[in-house]
Amino acid sequence: MSKPYISVIVSVYNGEATISRCLESLVYQSLDNIEIIVVDKASKDTSLEIAKKYEKNFPHKVKVYERPYSINMAAGLTFGISVAQADYLAFCDVDDWYELNAMETLWNELQQEPVDVLTYAWRFLRENGSTIRVGKHSEEGTLEAQLLSSQMFTYWCRLWKRTLFLPHLPIPEVGGCDAYFLPVVLQDADSIRCINNVLYNYVAGVGTTNQRVSPEWLTIIDGWNYLLANIRKEHIALICAFIARRVIGGAKKFWLYRIEYVQWLKEHQQLFLENPFIKPDQKLYKEIVQLIQEEKEYIPLNIYIHGFGKSETEIQEKVDCLRQLPLSAGTGTIYILNESTVDVQRAPHLKAALEDGRYDYVGHYCALERIWETGGIFVGDHLIFRATFEPVLENKSFFSFITIDTFSEQIWGAQAHNPVIHALLETYQTPNFYPDPYLPLADRIRNILVALYEIPLNGRPARREDVFVYDARVMVLNRMEGVFVCEHDMSDCWKEENYTVIPDDVALPTTVGSMAEVRKLKQELVRYQRELQEIYASDSWKLIKRMKRFANSSLGKPFKYVFKWMVRKYRRYKYGM
């Protein structure tokens, strides 16, 4: 077979629901001489089996490769580019598809006027297939026009000359591995041309970019550093304008990592404040300046672990677990509180508690002391972390409900010298503050927050000047697809008296699997609200409201009593009730 005109690379991970549609759009292209490279990254579903069926049925076109799992598409695309045979490369996400004449259209354009990069238009689609809008990049074939376009910056909206990629491989495995790699490739292009043909169909609301809570988005900063390190000097100002938009967008969309984004921006502020491409855009420049000048006091990332009465192995497992997490805690310091790091002999009540085996009492007290002095976060044994600490760090202190009327003693924190922490310390230091000197910290937290700060026991968020209390769902519910720090794993306590394990499908009955389901639920909510407003506006409802108002008045109460008496008499007569 002759050398293919175009190699189309498809990186796949768990795409069984859409891979057939994607490959159908490629194997039946009107341009026959193309190569389709499918790179499966250890999918756990039937994606690989489906791809191999196409390889079997179209052996002259489809080639399937198996590669190890990677967090994003970078490794798969790097491999695909390395094995591609054609001089030009196209890319397709597994949940998208090409128009059947796309490759022929592109090839014909190249025959008329060869270029390094050929850009084309695409459709933004909802999951149900309806069109949101049509997108395209600037028709001006300059690096500036392409980088400052308001459209998406990704692989699949362009046909690329393969030799542009080769000097820059491998693609860095960072969040946004398209936006933070392709500008480096594009700067080497001698010619860029745009056509207005709509050739690609992009399904919005699908894929990893819509997972707001993902450790991948912390590596976006590595992507910005990659651009600054690999872009040519004459393009530094331009690439900083390109990054600026993404700093602003990232701080809003992936706000769990906002602190790191803003810190990076402050460290590189000289590249942004006097940038000739940013200053003319008043809105962008104002937002950049606001982030750079932002002065907020955060809870410091001093992570305290209770290690009293535990073996070195148990403590090390907890430390290793925290250090391996892609959390903002990765930039903090982990402190172990145990017999070798804390002098318990200095306080008789600590010494007595330790001798009595009251390890939680000692660990919690020592953590309160340290956090009062330095600020920080206490981390207990029954926690499984899912995201960064960002949601809690902007508070003066934070606590969370674990049930409607129970506070968690597993995770809490504060800035240094916070009055809530001081009040909790006093409950330990004041003799006979409680009849039970070993009262659990969870009860002390409840008493202080309710008595001093009037926090209602309803399981809901509450903010006061010195404290923020989080809804249980933010830090408790298992496997919740949303913004939260951790879950409380109490599975080792399930045999204890009065302890009940609630299955996930009961705890999270409203979990939805796609953006389409979310939109459907929102539409239903709007419909119900509209119907409710119509009921409230009806004459019958207004009459009922007047009757209820009269019945609750001093004049109406005797009538209400007589009416109820008559109803009881009627029921007794009619039904014998």
N, C-alpha and C positions, 0 to 999 in steps of 0.2 A: 504494500500500500504506500502511496506517496505521502510525503510530509504533510501533516495537517496544516490548514491555513490558520486556524485559531484553536487554542487550548482553553477549555472552560473548566475552572476549578471550583469544586463544591466541597466545602468542609462540613462534616456531619457529626452531630452528637445528639442522640435521642430524637431523631426527626421522622419517626415512622408515620406520623399523621400527615406529613406534607411532602415527603421525599418523592413519592410517585409522581405527584403533580409537577414537581421541579424537574425530574428526569424526563418525564414525557415531553415537556417543553423543549428539551435539548436534543433528545434522540430523533425527534421528528422535525428538526430544523430544515428549512428549505435549502440551506447550504449543507451539502452532505459531508464534505471533507473537513470535519472538525473532530477534535479530541475532547472527550469528557472525562475529567479526572475526579473521582470521588475519593475523598480521604475521610475514613471513619475513625473517630477518636475513642475507641472502646465503648461504643454505645451499649446501653443496658437494655434497649428494646430491640425491635426487629429491623432497625434501619439497615444494618449490614446485610442481612438476608435479602431484603428488598433490593438493595443496590447490586448484589451479586446476580440476582435474576436478570436485571438489565444488562449486566456484563455478559451473561450467558446468551441473551437474545440479541445483543448488539456488540459482538466481540470486536468488530472493527472500529467501534467508536468509544465504548465505555471501558474504563480501567478503574478498578477498585483497589484501594490500598488500606491496610489496617495499621493504625498508629496508636501509641499510648494516649491516655487521657491527658488533656491540658485544659486549663481554666477558660481559655478563649480560643478564637480561631487562628491565632498567630502561628502556632506550630504546624497546624494542618495546612495552612496556606504556604508556609515556607517549604514544606515537603512537596506540595503540589507544583509550586513554581520550579523547584529543583528537578523534577522529573518531566516537566512539560516539554514537548517536542516542537511546538509551533513558535513562530516568531512573535506572535501577538497573543496576549492573555486577556480572557474575560473571566469574571467571577460571578457566582450566583449563590445566594444564601439558600439553605435547604427549605425555608418556608416561603420563598419567592419563586417567580418564574419569568421566562423570557417570552416575548411574542415569537411566533413560529418563523417569521422572516427576519428576525433580529440579526443573526450572524451574516446572512446574505447581504442585508442592507449595509452593515458595517464593512464587509469585505469589498463591496462595490465602491463604497466611499474611499477606501484605501487605494483602490486601483486608479481612481480618478486623481487623487492627490494624497500621496503617502505622508503620514504624520507619525510622531512618536506617541501622542495621546489623542484619542478621539472620544469626545464626550457626547452623550445622548440624553434624551429626556426620559422620564419614568413616571409611573402613576403611584400615588399614595392610595392604598386601599384599606378598607376596614376588613375585619376577619370574615364578614359575610360576603365580601367581594365587591361591595359598592365603592365608588370612587370618592375619595376625599378631595384630592386636587392633583394637578400635574406639576411636577417639579423639573427644573433644569438649571444647569450652571450658566454662568455668564458666557455669552458668545465671544467675548474678547479673549483671545488666546494668550493671555499673559499670566505669569505666576501671581501677580498682585490681584488680578480680577478673579482668579480661581480660588485663592486663599481667602479673600474677603467676601466671597459669595455667601449669601445667607442660607444657602441650601446645605444638605448633608454632605459630609466629606468622607466618602467610603469607596471601597473597591469596585462595586458592581455598576456604578454609573459611568464607567469609562472603559474603553478598550486600550490596553497598555502594551507598549513594545517590551518584550521580555527582558531585553538587555538593560533596561532601566533599573530593574530590580536586583540583578545579580551582584553588583558591588555592595549592596546594602543588606544582604541576607546575613543572619536570620532576622525575621521580623521580631521586634521586641515583644515579649509577652507582658504587655501592660494593658490596663483598662483603656478602651478606645484605641486598640492597636491599628485601626485604620487612620483616624485623624492624627495620631501622633507618630505615624511612620510615613504615610504617603506624601506629605509635603517634602520630605527628604528625597523621595523618588522623583517627584514632579519638578524639582528645581533642576534636574539634569535633562529635562525634555527640551529639545531645540524647537519643537513645533507642537502646538496644541490647537485643536479645532473642535468646534461644537456643531452638532446637527440637532434639529428640532424634532426628529422622529421619536415617538414614544415607543421604546423597545423593551422596557423592563417594568415589572409589576412588583412593587414593594408593599408587603403587608405590615401596616403600622400596629404597634401594640403587642408584638410578638418578639421573643428573644431575650437575651441577657440584659440588653440596655434598658429594659423595663423592670428589672429587678433592682429596686432602689436600695435594698439592703444586701450588698454583695461585697466580699472582701476585695474583689477585683477593682472596685472604684477607688480604693486607697492607693493603688498602683498608678492611677492617672498622673500623679506627681512625677513618677518615674518617666512617664511619657513626655511630660513637659521638659524634664531634664534632658531626655534623649533628643528632642528637637533642638534645644539650645546648643547641644554638643555636636550635632551633625549637620546643622544648616550652615550654609556659607555666610561669611561675615557680612557681605553686602545685603543679605536678606534677614538679618537679625531683627531689625525694627519691624519688618513685615510679619515675621513669624511671631513676634511678641503681640502684635495686634490680633493675630489668629488665635493665640493662646488666651488673650484677655477675654474674648467672648466666652471661651470655654471655662475659664475660672468663674466667671459670673454665673454661667449656666450650671456648672457643677456644684457651686455653693448652694444653689437653690434646689436642684434636682436630687443630688446625693448629699443632702445636708448633714447626714451622719458624720461625714468626713470634712465638714466645713472648717473646723479649726485648723486642720492640716493644710487645707487649700489656702486659707487666709495667711497662715504663717509663711508658706512658700512665697506667696505674693509679696509679703512684706520684706522677705529676704532678697527679692529681686526687683524691688520697687523702682530702682533707677532705670530699669529697662522699659518701664511703663509710663512713668509720670511725664516724661518729656518726649514721648513717642509721637512722631509726626503722623502716623496712621491712626492713632487713638484719639488725639486731641480734637480733630475735627468732628468726631462723633461725640457730641456733648453728653448724651445719655450714657454711653459706654464709659466715657472718661469720668463722669460724675460717680458712677457705681464703683469704678476701680479706686478712685480717691477715697471714697467712703470706706471700702474694705481695708485699704492701707492705713487709714487714720483711725480705724476702729480700735477702741481701747475697752476691753472687757476683762473682768477678773474671773478666772475659771478655777474650779476645784483642781488642785494640782494632782498629777497622776502618780501619787504615792499609793501603791496598792498594798494593803496590809492583809496578811494571811494568819489565821489563828492556828498555831502549831502545838499548843500545850497538850501533853498526853498522847502525842502522835509519834509514830516511828519516822525515821529519816526517809524511808521509802515513801510513806504516805505524803509527807511534806514535799518531797522532790517531784512526785507525780503531779501535784497541784501546781507547783512552780513551772514545770515543763509544759503543762497544759496551757497556762497563761502566756508563757513566752512564745508558744507556737501559734497563738491566735493572731489573726490579722486585725488586731484592735488598735485603737489609739493608745491602749495600755502598753503596746509594744515599745513606745517611746518613753514610758514612765519607768519607775523604779519599784521593784517588788521587795517588800520587807516581810520576813518571817518572825512572828511573835511566839517565842517559846522559852524554855528554861535557860537556854544558852545565850539568848539575845536580850532578855529582860531580867532585871534584878527584882525578884519578887520578895526578897528578904527585907526590903526597905519599908514595906507596908504590912503590918500584922494581918490585916484582913485578906490580903493576897496569899500570904504564906499559909494561913489557916485553910483557905479555900483549896489551895494546891494540895496540901496534905490530905484534905477530905475528898480529893478527886473531882472537885467542881471545876473542871477544865474550861467549860464554856464561860463561866463567871470570870475567870482570870483572863481568858483571851479577849472577851468583849470589853472588860475594863481597860486593859492595856491598849486596845485599839482606840477606845474613846480618848485616852490620854494622848496618844500619838497624834490622832487627827485633830484634837484641840490645839496642839502645839504647832503642827506642820501643815494641817489640811491633808485630805486624801480620801480614799475609798476603802471600806472594809469588804472583803470577799469571803463568804462562807464555804462550807463543804458541799452543799446541795445545789450547786449552780452549774448550768451548762450555758456557756456564752455563745451568742449568735451574731452579735454586731459590736460596734464600738461603744465607748462610754459617752460619745458626743451628746446624746439626748439629755444627759444629766449634769454635764460639767458646767453649764452656765448658771446653775442655781447656787445660792449661798449654802444650802444644805439640801439633801434629798433623802426621802424614805419612800417605801412603797407598800401598798396593801398586798397581802397574800390571799386574804378572803375579805368578805365585806367588813368584818370588824376585827381583823387580825393584821398586824403589821409584820413585815418581814425583818428578821434579825440577820438574814443571810447577806443582804447587800444594802449599804447605806454609806453616805459620805458627806463631807462638808469642807468649806474653806476654813482656814485656820482661825481660831478664836471665835467660832460661831456660837451664839448664845444657846442654841438648842443642844449642842454637844455639852456645853457647860452645865445646863440643867440636868442632863442625863448623868453626868459625872457626880453631881451633887446627890443623886439618889443612892449612889454607892458610898459616898464619903460622909453623909450625915447619919449618925447613929440612929437606929430604929426608924429610919425613913419608911421602911416597909416591915410588917411583922415577919415576913420571910426574907431574910437577908440575901438569899440566893434566888430571888425572883428573876425569871428569865428576862433577857433584854427586850424581847418583843413586847412584853407587858409594860415595861418601863417606857418604851417608845410610845405605846398607845396612851398611857396615862399622861405623859408630858405633852404630847401633841393635842390631846383632847382638852386637858385642863388649862394649859397655858396658851395654846394657839387656836383653840376652838375648832379643831379639824373634825368634821362630821364623820361618823362611822357608817359610810355608805359604799366603800370600795371605789370611790370616784376621785379624780384629781382635785387637789386643793392647793392654792397658793397663798402664802402669807409672806410678810416682809423677809423673814429669816429662813423660810423653809418651803420646799415644794414637795407635795406628796403625789406619787404617781398612781394612776389607775392600775389595778392588778394586771390588766391585759398588756401593759407596756413591758412588764418585767416578769410575768408569771406564765401565761398560757403556753402550752406546748406547741412547737412547730408552727407558730403563727407566721403567716407570710405578710409581714409588715414591719413597722419600725419598733423594735424593742431590743433591750440589752441582753437579757438572759431568760432562761426558764428555771424554775425551781424543781429539781429532780428529787422527789421524796420517795422514790420507788423502794428504797431499802427500809422504809418505815411502814409499809402497807399492812403488816400484820399487827401493828400496834392498835390498842383499843381506840375506838372512835375515829380511826383513820380510814378514809375511803378513796380508792383510786377511780377517777372518772375517766372513761375511755375518751380518746381524742375526738372521735366522731360526735360524742355528746358535748364535750367541752367546746368544740368549734363547729357547731352545726351550720354556720353560714360561710364556711370556707368555699371559695369559688376557684375554678381552675383556669379561667381565661378572662381577658379584658372584655370579651363579648358578653360573658355572663355578668360581669360588673356593670356594663352599660345597660343590660337588660333589667337588672335589679334597680338601677337608678331611674330608668324610664318608668318602671312600675311604681316606684316611690313618688315620682312626679305626678303620675296619674292618680294615685290614691290621695295625694295632697290636694289635687284639683277637685276631685270628687268630694273631699271633706269640706273644702271651701264652698262648694255649691250647696252642700247640706246646711252649712252655717248661714248661708245667705237666703235660705228658703223661708217662706212665711210660717210654715209649721214649726221650724226650729225656733224662730223668733217668739212664737206664741208659747212654746214650751219654756223658753228662758224667762218670759214674763210670769208664767205660772209658778216656776220654781222660785223666782225672786219673791213673789207674793207669799208662797208657802213658807218661806224662811223668815218672813217679817213677823213682827209681834201680832199683827192683825190676822195673819194667815195661819199661825200655828194652831189655834183652836179648830179652824176648818180642816187642817191636815189631820188632826187627831180624830175628828168626827168621820172624815173620809176613810181612814184606816179602820176605824171601828165598824163602819158599814161594810167594808170589803170582807172583814173577818166574819161578820154575820152572814153575808151572802154565800161565802165559801162553805160555812157550816150547814147552811140550808140546802145549797145546791149539791155539794159533793161530800157532805158529812165530815169535812175537815175541821 
